[in-house]
Amino acid sequence: MSTLFPLTRRTLPLLAAALIFSVAAPAAIAQPAPAPTWSQEDTVRIVNEVQKKLAGLPNYSVFDWITFGVQGRTIILKG
């Protein structure tokens, strides 16, 4: 069996490390832009509105578990 680049016990870990670094490096270098946010007053108003809407759901009971959070200008519902 003839290959151009024979894999040995030394070269395989080096190739694996190079592959991992080449895939992970761009993600580590790239800094995400800060998400735009609302003012504190707008955030408080929106949180209050979401709480009222969730509490007013017709099928909502003590056995339901619904939470939400604000991330930038996105409201994330969980439950």
Distance bins in CASP14 RR format, pairs under 12 A and 6 or more apart:
PFRMAT RR
TARGET T0000
AUTHOR 0000-0000-0000
RMODE 2
METHOD distances of the structure
MODEL  1
1 7 0 0 0 0 0 1 0 0 0 0 0
3 11 0 0 0 0 0 1 0 0 0 0 0
5 11 1 0 0 1 0 0 0 0 0 0 0
5 12 0 0 0 0 0 1 0 0 0 0 0
5 14 0 0 0 0 0 1 0 0 0 0 0
5 15 0 0 0 0 1 0 0 0 0 0 0
6 12 0 0 0 0 0 1 0 0 0 0 0
6 15 0 0 0 0 0 1 0 0 0 0 0
7 13 0 0 0 0 0 1 0 0 0 0 0
7 14 0 0 0 0 0 1 0 0 0 0 0
7 15 1 0 0 1 0 0 0 0 0 0 0
7 16 0 0 0 0 0 1 0 0 0 0 0
8 14 0 0 0 0 1 0 0 0 0 0 0
8 15 0 0 0 0 0 1 0 0 0 0 0
9 15 0 0 0 0 0 1 0 0 0 0 0
9 16 0 0 0 0 0 1 0 0 0 0 0
10 16 0 0 0 0 0 1 0 0 0 0 0
10 17 0 0 0 0 0 1 0 0 0 0 0
11 17 0 0 0 0 0 1 0 0 0 0 0
11 18 0 0 0 0 0 1 0 0 0 0 0
12 18 0 0 0 0 0 1 0 0 0 0 0
12 19 0 0 0 0 0 1 0 0 0 0 0
13 19 0 0 0 0 0 1 0 0 0 0 0
13 20 0 0 0 0 0 1 0 0 0 0 0
14 20 0 0 0 0 0 1 0 0 0 0 0
14 21 0 0 0 0 0 1 0 0 0 0 0
15 21 0 0 0 0 0 1 0 0 0 0 0
15 22 0 0 0 0 0 1 0 0 0 0 0
16 22 0 0 0 0 0 1 0 0 0 0 0
16 23 0 0 0 0 0 1 0 0 0 0 0
17 23 0 0 0 0 0 1 0 0 0 0 0
17 24 0 0 0 0 0 1 0 0 0 0 0
17 25 0 0 0 0 0 1 0 0 0 0 0
18 24 0 0 0 0 0 1 0 0 0 0 0
18 25 0 0 0 0 0 1 0 0 0 0 0
19 25 0 0 0 0 0 1 0 0 0 0 0
20 27 0 0 0 0 0 1 0 0 0 0 0
20 28 0 0 0 0 0 1 0 0 0 0 0
21 27 0 0 0 0 0 1 0 0 0 0 0
21 28 0 0 0 0 1 0 0 0 0 0 0
21 29 0 0 0 0 0 1 0 0 0 0 0
22 28 0 0 0 0 0 1 0 0 0 0 0
22 29 0 0 0 0 0 1 0 0 0 0 0
24 30 0 0 0 0 0 1 0 0 0 0 0
32 72 0 0 0 0 0 1 0 0 0 0 0
33 72 0 0 0 0 0 1 0 0 0 0 0
34 71 0 0 0 0 0 1 0 0 0 0 0
34 72 0 0 0 0 1 0 0 0 0 0 0
34 73 0 0 0 0 0 1 0 0 0 0 0
35 70 0 0 0 0 0 1 0 0 0 0 0
35 71 1 0 0 1 0 0 0 0 0 0 0
35 72 1 0 1 0 0 0 0 0 0 0 0
35 73 1 0 0 1 0 0 0 0 0 0 0
35 74 1 0 0 1 0 0 0 0 0 0 0
36 42 0 0 0 0 0 1 0 0 0 0 0
36 71 0 0 0 0 0 1 0 0 0 0 0
36 72 1 0 0 1 0 0 0 0 0 0 0
36 73 1 0 1 0 0 0 0 0 0 0 0
36 74 0 0 0 0 0 1 0 0 0 0 0
37 43 1 0 0 1 0 0 0 0 0 0 0
37 46 0 0 0 0 0 1 0 0 0 0 0
37 70 0 0 0 0 1 0 0 0 0 0 0
37 71 0 0 0 0 1 0 0 0 0 0 0
37 72 1 0 1 0 0 0 0 0 0 0 0
37 73 1 0 0 1 0 0 0 0 0 0 0
37 74 0 0 0 0 0 1 0 0 0 0 0
38 44 0 0 0 0 1 0 0 0 0 0 0
38 45 0 0 0 0 1 0 0 0 0 0 0
38 46 1 0 0 1 0 0 0 0 0 0 0
38 47 0 0 0 0 0 1 0 0 0 0 0
38 70 1 0 0 1 0 0 0 0 0 0 0
38 71 0 0 0 0 0 1 0 0 0 0 0
38 72 1 0 0 1 0 0 0 0 0 0 0
38 73 1 0 0 1 0 0 0 0 0 0 0
38 74 0 0 0 0 0 1 0 0 0 0 0
38 75 0 0 0 0 0 1 0 0 0 0 0
39 45 0 0 0 0 1 0 0 0 0 0 0
39 46 0 0 0 0 0 1 0 0 0 0 0
39 72 0 0 0 0 0 1 0 0 0 0 0
39 73 0 0 0 0 0 1 0 0 0 0 0
40 46 0 0 0 0 0 1 0 0 0 0 0
40 47 0 0 0 0 0 1 0 0 0 0 0
40 70 0 0 0 0 0 1 0 0 0 0 0
41 47 0 0 0 0 0 1 0 0 0 0 0
41 48 0 0 0 0 0 1 0 0 0 0 0
42 48 0 0 0 0 0 1 0 0 0 0 0
42 49 0 0 0 0 0 1 0 0 0 0 0
42 70 0 0 0 0 0 1 0 0 0 0 0
42 72 0 0 0 0 0 1 0 0 0 0 0
42 73 0 0 0 0 1 0 0 0 0 0 0
43 49 0 0 0 0 0 1 0 0 0 0 0
43 50 0 0 0 0 0 1 0 0 0 0 0
43 69 0 0 0 0 0 1 0 0 0 0 0
43 70 1 0 0 1 0 0 0 0 0 0 0
43 71 0 0 0 0 0 1 0 0 0 0 0
43 72 0 0 0 0 1 0 0 0 0 0 0
43 73 0 0 0 0 1 0 0 0 0 0 0
43 74 0 0 0 0 0 1 0 0 0 0 0
43 75 0 0 0 0 0 1 0 0 0 0 0
44 50 0 0 0 0 0 1 0 0 0 0 0
44 51 0 0 0 0 0 1 0 0 0 0 0
44 70 0 0 0 0 0 1 0 0 0 0 0
45 51 0 0 0 0 0 1 0 0 0 0 0
45 52 0 0 0 0 0 1 0 0 0 0 0
45 70 0 0 0 0 0 1 0 0 0 0 0
46 52 0 0 0 0 0 1 0 0 0 0 0
46 53 0 0 0 0 0 1 0 0 0 0 0
46 68 0 0 0 0 1 0 0 0 0 0 0
46 69 0 0 0 0 0 1 0 0 0 0 0
46 70 1 0 0 1 0 0 0 0 0 0 0
46 72 0 0 0 0 0 1 0 0 0 0 0
46 73 0 0 0 0 1 0 0 0 0 0 0
46 74 0 0 0 0 0 1 0 0 0 0 0
46 75 1 0 0 1 0 0 0 0 0 0 0
47 53 0 0 0 0 0 1 0 0 0 0 0
47 54 0 0 0 0 0 1 0 0 0 0 0
47 67 0 0 0 0 0 1 0 0 0 0 0
47 68 0 0 0 0 1 0 0 0 0 0 0
47 69 0 0 0 0 1 0 0 0 0 0 0
47 70 1 0 0 1 0 0 0 0 0 0 0
47 75 0 0 0 0 1 0 0 0 0 0 0
48 54 0 0 0 0 0 1 0 0 0 0 0
48 55 0 0 0 0 0 1 0 0 0 0 0
48 68 0 0 0 0 0 1 0 0 0 0 0
48 70 0 0 0 0 0 1 0 0 0 0 0
49 55 0 0 0 0 0 1 0 0 0 0 0
49 56 0 0 0 0 0 1 0 0 0 0 0
49 68 0 0 0 0 0 1 0 0 0 0 0
49 70 0 0 0 0 0 1 0 0 0 0 0
49 75 0 0 0 0 1 0 0 0 0 0 0
50 56 0 0 0 0 0 1 0 0 0 0 0
50 57 0 0 0 0 0 1 0 0 0 0 0
50 66 0 0 0 0 1 0 0 0 0 0 0
50 67 0 0 0 0 0 1 0 0 0 0 0
50 68 1 0 1 0 0 0 0 0 0 0 0
50 69 0 0 0 0 1 0 0 0 0 0 0
50 70 0 0 0 0 1 0 0 0 0 0 0
50 75 1 0 0 1 0 0 0 0 0 0 0
50 76 0 0 0 0 0 1 0 0 0 0 0
50 77 0 0 0 0 1 0 0 0 0 0 0
51 57 0 0 0 0 0 1 0 0 0 0 0
51 60 0 0 0 0 0 1 0 0 0 0 0
51 66 0 0 0 0 0 1 0 0 0 0 0
51 67 0 0 0 0 0 1 0 0 0 0 0
51 68 0 0 0 0 1 0 0 0 0 0 0
51 69 0 0 0 0 0 1 0 0 0 0 0
51 70 0 0 0 0 0 1 0 0 0 0 0
51 75 0 0 0 0 0 1 0 0 0 0 0
51 77 0 0 0 0 0 1 0 0 0 0 0
52 60 0 0 0 0 0 1 0 0 0 0 0
53 60 0 0 0 0 0 1 0 0 0 0 0
53 66 0 0 0 0 0 1 0 0 0 0 0
53 68 0 0 0 0 1 0 0 0 0 0 0
53 75 0 0 0 0 0 1 0 0 0 0 0
53 77 0 0 0 0 0 1 0 0 0 0 0
54 60 1 0 0 1 0 0 0 0 0 0 0
54 64 0 0 0 0 1 0 0 0 0 0 0
54 65 0 0 0 0 0 1 0 0 0 0 0
54 66 1 0 1 0 0 0 0 0 0 0 0
54 67 0 0 0 0 1 0 0 0 0 0 0
54 68 1 0 0 1 0 0 0 0 0 0 0
54 69 0 0 0 0 0 1 0 0 0 0 0
54 75 0 0 0 0 0 1 0 0 0 0 0
54 77 0 0 0 0 1 0 0 0 0 0 0
54 78 0 0 0 0 0 1 0 0 0 0 0
54 79 0 0 0 0 0 1 0 0 0 0 0
55 61 0 0 0 0 0 1 0 0 0 0 0
55 62 0 0 0 0 0 1 0 0 0 0 0
55 64 0 0 0 0 0 1 0 0 0 0 0
55 66 0 0 0 0 1 0 0 0 0 0 0
55 68 0 0 0 0 0 1 0 0 0 0 0
56 64 0 0 0 0 0 1 0 0 0 0 0
56 66 0 0 0 0 0 1 0 0 0 0 0
57 64 0 0 0 0 1 0 0 0 0 0 0
57 66 0 0 0 0 1 0 0 0 0 0 0
57 77 0 0 0 0 0 1 0 0 0 0 0
58 64 0 0 0 0 0 1 0 0 0 0 0
59 66 0 0 0 0 0 1 0 0 0 0 0
60 66 1 0 0 1 0 0 0 0 0 0 0
60 79 0 0 0 0 0 1 0 0 0 0 0
63 79 0 0 0 0 0 1 0 0 0 0 0
64 78 0 0 0 0 0 1 0 0 0 0 0
64 79 1 0 0 1 0 0 0 0 0 0 0
65 77 0 0 0 0 0 1 0 0 0 0 0
65 78 0 0 0 0 1 0 0 0 0 0 0
65 79 1 0 1 0 0 0 0 0 0 0 0
66 76 0 0 0 0 0 1 0 0 0 0 0
66 77 1 0 0 1 0 0 0 0 0 0 0
66 78 1 0 0 1 0 0 0 0 0 0 0
66 79 1 0 1 0 0 0 0 0 0 0 0
67 75 0 0 0 0 0 1 0 0 0 0 0
67 76 0 0 0 0 1 0 0 0 0 0 0
67 77 1 0 0 1 0 0 0 0 0 0 0
67 78 1 0 1 0 0 0 0 0 0 0 0
67 79 1 0 0 1 0 0 0 0 0 0 0
68 74 0 0 0 0 0 1 0 0 0 0 0
68 75 1 0 1 0 0 0 0 0 0 0 0
68 76 1 0 0 1 0 0 0 0 0 0 0
68 77 1 0 1 0 0 0 0 0 0 0 0
68 78 1 0 0 1 0 0 0 0 0 0 0
68 79 0 0 0 0 1 0 0 0 0 0 0
69 75 1 0 0 1 0 0 0 0 0 0 0
69 76 1 0 1 0 0 0 0 0 0 0 0
69 77 1 0 0 1 0 0 0 0 0 0 0
69 78 1 0 0 1 0 0 0 0 0 0 0
69 79 0 0 0 0 0 1 0 0 0 0 0
70 76 1 0 0 1 0 0 0 0 0 0 0
70 77 0 0 0 0 0 1 0 0 0 0 0
71 77 0 0 0 0 0 1 0 0 0 0 0
71 78 0 0 0 0 0 1 0 0 0 0 0
END
